[in-house]
Amino acid sequence: MASTPHHTVKGTVVSAAGPPPGGGSSPALHPGAASSSCFAAPGAGAPAPAASAASLFAAVKQNAPRHLVEELLGELAAAHGDRAACASRDDGGHTLAHWAAKRGDAVILEWALARGADPGAPSADDVGMQPLHWACTEGRLACARLLVDRGADVDARDRQGCTALIVAAQWGQADAAAYLVKVGADVRIFDRHDDSALHWASYKGNLEIVGLLHHLGLPLDDADAYGQTPLHLAALRGNLAVCEYLLVDAECEAPPR
């Protein structure tokens, strides 16, 4: 992890030190953009009219009432079939399952999964996040459980090497992190900068996740690709509660001067 750890989102390097891209509460997405979605059945030679899929994704991204989303889904399914409706993607390469997981709509997610949506489909962009990653950015536990129950790989990595657990640590979602650990997430997986979920939780100042991962036995002296331990990263961000926990409660050795 460099001085400012980062995660590439839709081809953009996003600083973990700053606010979430696209606004305060949104994950690494830009919900406002819903311009030219493509809708096509798998293997089809030509896409169906883009307006139909664009209307669906615009409604989902803008948190439209569920009945409106269901109406649009019904129209798409009637015109092109259930599987084709579930396989449609927005202009950023994200599926209906991604957006349902982000907004925490387990009903729409269940509809899609029951009709053939792939619970582990990565986004068709430079990031390659799966619906489970997106659910964990927002702490959407019902959707996370549904995805795991339907076969989503809890340890699947995006193109930055991040698992859902690492993403939960990046976004401070302690309940999601605890759930992932409960269902067998590997806490020893590191991203491409050799940062674990413990490194990220320390950097973000989430004491609950730090305590959980320390309790599970993650070494406190693991250094990432830049030689930084969790204590270094907590100190870098001025996360005093995490520093105190690591030094006093966890008895982590302070780095030499």
C-alpha positions, 0 to 999 in steps of 0.5 A: 500500500502506497502512502495513499492506498487506492482502488481502481474504479471504472478505470479511475484511480480512487484515493482511499483517503478521500470521499467515495467517488460519485458522492458520500454514500455511493460505492465505487460507482457512478449511479447517475450515469445511465445513458446508453445501456446495451441489451442483448441475449447471450450469443445474439448477433445484434442487440435489442433496442438500447432504450429498453435496457437503458430505462431499466438501469436508469430506474435501478440506479435512481432507486426507483420504486420496486414496482416500477423496476418490476414492470420494466423487468416484466416488459423486457422478459416478455419481449426477449426472455428472462435469461436475456433480461438478466444478462443485460448490462449497463454502459459500464458493463454492470449487470442487474445483479450488481445494481440490485446488490448495491441498492439492497433489493433482495427481491429483484436480486432473487428474481434475477438469480432465479432466472439465470443471472450469474451470481459471480459475473464480474463487471465488464470494465477495468475493475471486474467487481462481482455483485458480492463486492458491490453488496459489501460496499454498502453492507447489504447483508441480505443480498450478500447472503443470497449471493453466497447461497446461490454460489457466489465465491466468497473469496473471488477477487476483482482485478485489483486482487480484492476479495469481498472481505477486503472491500468490506474493510475498505468501506468500513462495513463491519457486519459484512466483514463478520458475515464473510468470515462466518461463511469461510472467507480467507482472511489471509488473502492480500490485494495486488499491493500485498494489503490484507483486510487488516491493513485496510481496516487499520488505514480506514480506522475501523476498530471493529474490523481491526479487532475481529481480524486480530482475534482471528490471528492475522499477524500485526507485523505483516508489511505490504509491498511498500513496507507498511504494517497496519500500525504504520497505516493507522498512524498515517491516517491519524486513527488514534483508537486503532493505534492505541488498540494495536499498541496497548491491547494487541501489544504490537511493537512500535516501529524503531525510530 
